[in-house]
Amino acid sequence: MEYTAEYLCPEIAERERCAAMAEAQAREFERIKMYPLARAMRALACRIKESSPTQEFETRTASRNIERAAV
């Protein structure tokens, strides 16, 4: 992450955190040689980084959703 959470609005900080979680999960999938899942998690991390929070962006459920998708 380029910025620390205290300099970002909560939505951007949550988006960066979710992208980092997806990236970490991709590395773990690569480690255990589950390459299709690793590619999918990397794609998800890219989509998260490129997305912009909408008005209905819910920070409480965003991290829960990525954790559920990563399992």
C-alpha positions in Angstrom: 0.0 0.0 0.0 1.3 3.4 -0.9 -0.5 5.4 1.7 -1.2 4.8 5.3 -4.8 4.5 6.4 -4.7 7.8 8.4 -4.3 9.8 5.2 -7.2 8.2 3.4 -10.9 8.4 3.7 -12.4 5.2 5.2 -13.7 4.0 1.8 -10.4 4.2 0.1 -8.5 2.7 3.0 -11.0 -0.2 3.0 -10.6 -0.6 -0.7 -6.8 -0.8 -0.4 -7.1 -3.2 2.5 -9.4 -5.5 0.5 -7.0 -5.4 -2.5 -4.1 -6.3 -0.3 -6.0 -9.2 1.1 -6.9 -10.5 -2.4 -3.2 -10.1 -3.4 -2.1 -12.0 -0.3 -4.6 -14.7 -1.1 -3.3 -14.9 -4.6 0.3 -15.4 -3.4 -0.9 -18.2 -1.1 -2.7 -19.9 -4.0 0.4 -19.7 -6.1 2.4 -21.2 -3.2 0.2 -24.3 -3.2 0.1 -24.4 -7.0 -3.5 -23.5 -7.4 -2.8 -21.2 -10.4 -6.3 -20.6 -11.7 -7.4 -19.4 -8.3 -4.3 -17.2 -8.0 -5.1 -15.6 -11.3 -8.7 -15.0 -10.3 -7.6 -13.4 -7.0 -5.1 -11.2 -8.8 -7.8 -10.1 -11.2 -10.1 -9.4 -8.3 -7.3 -7.3 -6.6 -7.0 -5.3 -9.8 -10.7 -4.7 -10.1 -10.8 -3.6 -6.5 -7.9 -1.2 -7.0 -9.5 0.3 -10.1 -13.0 0.6 -8.7 -14.3 3.7 -7.1 -16.6 3.6 -4.1 -20.2 4.3 -5.0 -22.7 6.0 -2.8 -23.9 2.7 -1.4 -20.4 1.4 -0.7 -20.6 -0.4 2.6 -17.2 -0.6 4.4 -18.5 -3.1 7.0 -19.5 -5.7 4.4 -16.7 -5.1 1.8 -14.0 -6.8 3.9 -16.4 -9.6 4.8 -17.2 -10.2 1.2 -13.6 -10.4 0.1 -12.7 -12.8 3.0 -15.6 -15.0 2.0 -14.5 -15.0 -1.7 -11.0 -15.8 -0.7 -12.0 -18.9 1.2 
